[in-house]
Amino acid sequence: MFQIPRMVCGTTLLSGCAALLYMGALFFVVLVSVLASSPKRRKDARATLGILVRRRTR
């Protein structure tokens, strides 16, 4: 019974770290899609961004 609070804390911390990592990747792709000098690189970054934030139908 004493392990449950420690597990919840660890799970919350791990989930938060994963969310920050994902947001960092999204931020980097957005920067590349806006600031890249070549049109091909901007197009590739926008396609990658579309894949990362794609919504699934329910």
N, C-alpha and C positions, 0 to 999 in steps of 0.2 A: 504494500500500500504506500510505502514511503517513496517508491521509485516513480510513481505516476507524476508528481510535480516536476521531477528532474527530467523525465521523458518529454513532458509538455514543453518545458523551457528549451530543451535541446531541439525539439522539432520546430518550435517557433523561430529559434535563432537560425536554423538551417533553411527554413522557408524564406526568411527575410534576406539571407545572403543570396539565395537563388534568385529572388526577385530583383535585388540590386544588380546582380550580374546581368540578368536579362535586360533590365532598363539601360544599363551601360552599353550593351551591345546595340540596342535600338537607337540610343543617342548617337553612337558612332556611325551607324548606317545612315541616319538622318543627316548628319554633318557631311558625310561623303556625297550623299545624293544632292545636297544643295551647293557644296563648295568645290566639287571636283572640276578640274579644268576641261576635261574631255567629255563630249556628249555621250560617248559610249559608256564611260565609267559611271556617269550620272544615271543613265538608263539602267545599267546593271544594279546599281545601288537601290534604285526605286523598285525594281523587280524583287530584290531581296527583301526590302521593307514590306512589300505587299505579301510576300510569303510569311514573314514573321508576324504580321498583325492580321492575318486572314481570319475572318469570322466564319464559324461553322454554322450551318443551318440546323435548326432543331426539329 
